[in-house]
Amino acid sequence: MAMMRRFLMATAAVGLLASGAGAPIAQAESPEGIVSVSFRGTSGRDRVSCNNIVTEFKVSPSSGTIEWDATAHDIDISFAAQDLRRAVLRDVVITPSSGLLGPGESTVVKVSGSVATPAKQFWVWVIAPNSTGRGGVGVGFTCQGR
């Protein structure tokens, strides 16, 4: 037990020294909320010209605060075990592609760029930490004229 106390005291002292001026280090908890997306209140649509994508959707927390990231994929990665680095569409531009939103806040996310033929669909996944690890929602888009 004495060894554990010495370790904790040494860790606290290092933390105080690392923060400079003797101020304690404050660690904020990670935001944990539920992601919500909608086309409502935007000019966005789920049917797009994949040669020249111009659409948008709104991101907001349906509960809590969210620290979200959005990526475009050519496969539906709706299973939590899927790796979000797979099948990323580099020619689809998402602006903004990340952010922090509190209760009552929202932001409009613009999607532009292109998806190569022969793709007929693509998804933008909006992911945020939550009480079970990470959660999110996919916005599916269908290519018109293909």
N, C-alpha and C positions, 0 to 999 in steps of 0.2 A: 504494500500500500504506500509506503514511504517513497519507493521508487516511482510509482505512478504520479504522486504529488510533485516530485521534483521534475518529472517530464512535463507535466502540465504547466508548472511555473516557468520552466525554461521556454516552452512554446509561447506562453503569454508574453514573456520578456522579449523574445525575438519579434513577435508581432508588433509590440509597441515600438521597438527600435526601427522596424521596417517601415512603419507609417510616418516616421519623421516627426519631430517636435513633440514626441511623447503622446500624441493623440491616439486614442484607441481605434482599432480597425473595426468598422461596422460592415457586416456582411448582410446585404439585403437578400431576402428569400426570393427565389425564382418565381416569376408570375405563373399562376396556374389558373387557367380558365378554359372555356369551351369556345372553339372557333365557330363563327357563323358566316356564311357567304350568301350573297343575294344579288340578282340583277336589278331588283327594285330600287328606284331612285337613281338609276344610271341609264346611259344610252346603250348599254351592252346587251349582247344576244349570244345564245349558245350555238347558232349557225353562222359560220364565218367563211370567208374566202381564204383558204389556207395558203394561197400564193401571196396574199397581202392582208394579214390579220389586223383588224382594227376593232377592238371590243374592250369592254371593261366590266368589272363587278365590284361590289362593296364587301369589305371585310370588317367584321365587328365581333366583339366578344358577346356570346349569349349569356355568359356568366363570368364573373371574375375579371382578371386582367390577362391579356395574352401577349406574349412575345413571339410573333409569328414569322415564318419564312415561307416563300412560295417558289415552286419550281415547276417547270413544264415537262411532261413525259409523254411518250408515245404508247405507253401501256397503262392500263388501269391498275394502279398499285394500291388498291383499297384494302389489302391485307396488311395488318400492322407489322408482320414479319418481313415485308418487302423492304429492300434497300432503296432509299430515296436517291442514291447516286446512279441507279440503273436507268437506262433509257431516257436520260435527260436530253431535251431538245434545245440545243445551244442556239438555234436560229429564232427561237421564240423569246422575245424581250418582255420582261415583267417589271413594271415601274409603279410604285416601289416594290421591291421584292422581299422586304422585311420591315418590321416595325414593332412598336409597343403601343397597345391600345388598352385603355382602362374602361370601366363601366360607362356606358352611354356614348363612347367615342366610336368613330368609324373612319375608314379611309377608302377612297376609290382606287382600285388597282387597274392599271391599263395594261392590256396585252396586245403586242404587235409583233411583226416579223413574219416568218413563214414556216410551213411544215412541208418537207419534201414529199413528192409523190412516191409511192401510192397510198400514203396514209389517208384514212378517211375520218379519223378521230384523233383527238389528243386531250390531255387532262392537265389542268393546273392544280397542284396540290398545295393547300395552305395548312401548314403544320405548326403546332405550338405545344410546349410542355404542359402536362396536366397531372392530375393526381395518380394516374396509372403509368406515367412515363412520358409518352408523346401521343398526341391525337390530332386529328385534323379532318379536313373534308376536301374532296376532289370536285373541281368544276369541270364537267365534261363539255367538250366542244366538238361539233360535227362540221366537216369540210363540205361546203356547197360546191356543186359542179364537178364532183369526182365520183 
